[in-house]
């Protein structure tokens, strides 16, 4: 599950502008190549072995 953190950031080009809130994703952990390719090929006609290459 992807979590979204809200972070307040300053525009470095316009120092006088008010700060804005930005959503930054935080996945928690890195996935290996096997899991990523299986998830990417799940709803497609591409075979997972093709996605690996």
N, C-alpha and C positions, 0 to 999 in steps of 0.2 A: 504494500500500500504506500502510496506517495503522500507525504505530508507537506503542507505548504506553511512556511514561516513568513510572517510579515516583518519586513525590515525597513526602517526609515533611512533614506539616503539623501545626500546633498547633491545638487547639480554642480559639478566642478567647473562648468563653463560660466555659470551665473551664480556667483557666491551669495548674492543678495536675495536670490529667489528662495521661497520657503521650501523646506524639505518635503519629500513625497514618500508615500508608502509603496513598497514593491513586494510582490509575492515571490519567494525563492523556494524552489522545491528541495526537499530533503528526503532522499530515499532510504537512508539508514544503513544499507550495506551494498557492496558491489556484487554483481552477479557474474558467474563465469560464462564463457562463450556458449556452452551447451544449453543453458537455461535461456539465454537471450535468443538464440536461433530457434529454439522450440516455440517460444512465445511469439516470435515474429512470424513463423510459418503456420501458426495455429489456424487462422481463418483465411488462408490463401490456398491456391492450387500448387504452390511451390513445395517441393519435398524438403524436409528438414536437412537431409544430406546435401541437397543443392545449396541451401542457405549457409551451411557450414563452409562450403568452398567459396 
